[in-house]
Amino acid sequence: MALIQETWYSERHIRGLNIPGYTLFSAGGIDTPRACILPRNETDWMLPGFSCRDLVAVLMKYNEDGAERRLVVCSAYLPYDSEDPTPSKEFEEIVRYCEGENLYLVIGCDSNAHRSVWGSTILNDRWEALVEFINSSNMEILNQGNEPTFYSGCRLEVVDITLGSFALLESITSWEVSSQPSLSDHRHILFTL
């Protein structure tokens, strides 16, 4: 299974993602969703109790060595201008739910947090609470290297992080920032599960 992480889409981008053979998941009834997941598998379903404007969670099933596995894939946007501490309540809830249900979890996250741990060249105040939360969970940062994930004019930065459950660490390989155009100021992040 190959997954592509692109964690922030404008409403225009999301409306344009009606692609035959794929199912678009984003929080319903929201004028400007900032997170979505576009899987190819028809047996995936959204977890609506954990999905909102800035977070979408989808339960997927796949086979590994002849055994059926369940995986929650999550797209998360952590707003740079939020007055609430990072991560959001919904972000924390999906991580705790997956821990409690013993579900594998992968999160593609536009963190808007800058920290050298995931390759940022500058620091901001948002990283501390996020790293503290990650350290208190069974999640690990999967980013490798310091290739910028965000390009905007002359600004290059690593703000997109990929998190994975400890149990998945050996199964996730080939994490990289794609050099292919993404039609966004964020670049696609590729990895294989």
WOTA-V898186 format. One record per residue. RES is the residue in three letters. SS is DSSP state (H for helix, E for strand, C for the rest). PSI is psi as a letter, one per 30 degrees, with the letter a starting at -180 (NA if undefined). NEAR is the number of other ideal C-beta (glycine too) atoms within 10 Angstrom. Layout:
BEGIN
RES_SS_PSI_NEAR / RES_SS_PSI_NEAR
END
This chain:
BEGIN
MET_C_k_16 / ALA_E_k_9 / LEU_E_k_18 / ILE_E_k_14 / GLN_E_k_26 / GLU_C_j_22 / THR_C_f_30 / TRP_C_k_22 / TYR_C_k_23 / SER_C_l_12 / GLU_H_e_13 / ARG_H_e_8 / HIS_H_e_15 / ILE_H_e_18 / ARG_H_e_12 / GLY_C_g_12 / LEU_C_g_13 / ASN_C_i_9 / ILE_C_k_10 / PRO_C_k_4 / GLY_C_f_7 / TYR_C_l_14 / THR_E_k_17 / LEU_E_k_17 / PHE_E_k_23 / SER_C_l_22 / ALA_C_k_19 / GLY_C_l_9 / GLY_C_g_6 / ILE_C_k_15 / ASP_C_e_6 / THR_C_i_9 / PRO_C_k_25 / ARG_C_g_24 / ALA_C_k_28 / CYS_C_l_21 / ILE_E_k_24 / LEU_E_i_18 / PRO_E_l_18 / ARG_C_f_11 / ASN_C_k_13 / GLU_C_f_9 / THR_C_g_10 / ASP_C_l_17 / TRP_E_k_13 / MET_E_k_18 / LEU_C_i_18 / PRO_H_f_12 / GLY_H_f_11 / PHE_H_g_21 / SER_C_k_25 / CYS_E_a_21 / ARG_C_e_17 / ASP_C_g_22 / LEU_E_k_27 / VAL_E_k_28 / ALA_E_k_27 / VAL_E_k_22 / LEU_E_k_16 / MET_E_l_20 / LYS_E_k_12 / TYR_E_l_15 / ASN_E_k_9 / GLU_E_j_12 / ASP_C_h_5 / GLY_C_f_5 / ALA_E_k_7 / GLU_E_k_8 / ARG_E_l_17 / ARG_E_k_13 / LEU_E_k_23 / VAL_E_k_21 / VAL_E_k_22 / CYS_E_k_25 / SER_E_k_28 / ALA_E_k_25 / TYR_E_k_25 / LEU_C_j_23 / PRO_C_k_15 / TYR_C_f_13 / ASP_C_g_5 / SER_C_k_14 / GLU_C_f_5 / ASP_C_k_10 / PRO_C_l_14 / THR_C_k_22 / PRO_C_l_27 / SER_C_l_18 / LYS_H_e_10 / GLU_H_e_21 / PHE_H_e_25 / GLU_H_e_13 / GLU_H_e_15 / ILE_H_e_24 / VAL_H_e_24 / ARG_H_e_11 / TYR_H_e_16 / CYS_H_e_26 / GLU_H_e_14 / GLY_H_e_8 / GLU_H_g_10 / ASN_C_h_10 / LEU_C_k_17 / TYR_E_k_21 / LEU_E_k_23 / VAL_E_k_23 / ILE_E_k_27 / GLY_E_k_26 / CYS_E_k_27 / ASP_E_j_24 / SER_C_f_26 / ASN_C_g_21 / ALA_C_k_24 / HIS_C_k_18 / ARG_C_k_20 / SER_H_f_12 / VAL_H_e_14 / TRP_H_g_25 / GLY_C_g_21 / SER_C_k_22 / THR_C_f_11 / ILE_C_l_9 / LEU_C_k_12 / ASN_C_l_13 / ASP_C_f_10 / ARG_C_f_21 / TRP_H_e_19 / GLU_H_e_14 / ALA_H_e_14 / LEU_H_e_24 / VAL_H_e_16 / GLU_H_e_13 / PHE_H_e_16 / ILE_H_e_18 / ASN_H_f_9 / SER_C_g_10 / SER_C_a_18 / ASN_C_h_14 / MET_E_l_20 / GLU_E_k_15 / ILE_E_k_17 / LEU_C_f_21 / ASN_C_k_20 / GLN_C_k_14 / GLY_C_a_10 / ASN_C_g_14 / GLU_C_k_15 / PRO_C_k_17 / THR_C_f_28 / PHE_E_k_19 / TYR_E_k_14 / SER_E_j_9 / GLY_C_c_6 / CYS_C_g_5 / ARG_E_k_9 / LEU_E_k_12 / GLU_E_l_17 / VAL_C_j_23 / VAL_C_f_24 / ASP_E_k_25 / ILE_E_l_27 / THR_E_k_23 / LEU_E_k_25 / GLY_E_k_22 / SER_E_k_23 / PHE_H_e_11 / ALA_H_f_13 / LEU_H_f_18 / LEU_C_e_11 / GLU_C_f_7 / SER_C_f_15 / ILE_C_k_18 / THR_E_l_10 / SER_E_h_10 / TRP_E_k_16 / GLU_E_l_15 / VAL_E_k_21 / SER_C_k_15 / SER_C_f_9 / GLN_C_k_8 / PRO_C_k_8 / SER_C_f_16 / LEU_C_g_10 / SER_C_l_15 / ASP_C_f_12 / HIS_E_k_22 / ARG_C_l_21 / HIS_C_k_20 / ILE_E_k_23 / LEU_E_k_16 / PHE_E_l_20 / THR_E_k_12 / LEU_C_NA_19
END
